[in-house]
């Protein structure tokens, strides 16, 4: 039975947290856990209601979302002239100072507005013309860190204009300095950890291991989650920083609250380990961990999978890893031995653990010779991938070994 819809407060605002395809349910669950009201999962994200504090809290704490938007207006926009006129009528003086800066992101389109750059240009013109007419001077464009970032989505001749309160995508936590080829975005890594039940495992004291950790994204996100550390705590730029309706005192209160939780939570981080056979990847991981202020809480080590013997007495927990996908023609066959080796390692080293393996091609998963107990589909950019979840228990994989051998 669905939960009853919460009554809307007269002062409540409606927001929208964007999320990558397949991650909308995770973003919605996170919003509910943060206390947001009337959360509704939608295509491309989840809408929610609350005060400005709810939006600030979402910016600071959402792990799987991309952006937090405050919709300002929705209106017909059959062509560029109608788009310009409707945007020009909006009271932008309430949101942006005439000597401030702005940027416009435009998505979607229709038969008359085909190019997103053209749509963004017309919106920018409408805003600066209004402020110039009112004050005698106009704001400038700053594409990097504007005072206000405007988002417009055009679908079936209907335009929705919003303020982007997050400013930059929320996956930009502020700790990534160096990376290796094809890394997972931070919010996708967090979503996969949530799918695997890592928060509950961590609370029970379970360990975390990534045997192919690359630049350390999964390892660092696991530590942030286990330590109750807000993923946005390191960021120094937000889309509301130069917004005229920004409440600095409220934001500072939420930051102080998050810092207190972090100070307490860091003491509870369980054993978290990352291994890789690439020295450059390990070097990048160490730099990223230091930037995340987690270098004392997690351990990275240069070690090949074949030589990776987990420490004696390590409490069983979660293994989650993102091995090479083999996206190009012919690469998949070459990766078969690696996946076979990963399956052998899981059996020999991780009995009693839960495991998650991210794969781009289901045939590679067969090389592991362990049947997944759960399979989730998600997208790493445009690439469809599968998260395979396993229970590494002797009776489980021995039984499924016989099934796999018969396939």
Secondary structure, 3 states (H helix, E strand, C coil): CCCCCCCCCCCCEEEEEECCCCCHHHHHHHHHHCCCEEEEEECCEEEEEECHHHHHHHHHHCCCCCEEEEEEEEEECCCHHHHHHHHHCCCHHHCCCCCCEEEEEEEEECCCCCCHHHHHHHHHHHHHHHHHHHHCCCCEECCCCCCEEEEEEEECCEEEEEEECCCCCCCCCCCCCCCCCCCCCHHHHHHHHHHCCHHHHHHCCCCEEECCCCCCHHHHHHHHHHCCCCCCCCCCCCCCCCCCCCCHHHHHHHHHHHHHHHHHHHHHCCCEEEEECCHHHHHHHHHHHHHCCCCCCCEEEECCHHHCCCCCCCCCCEEEECCCCCCCCCHHHHHHHHHHHHHHHHHHHCCCEEEEEEECCHHHHHCCCCCCCEEEEEEECCEEEEEEEEEECHHHHHHHHHHHHHC
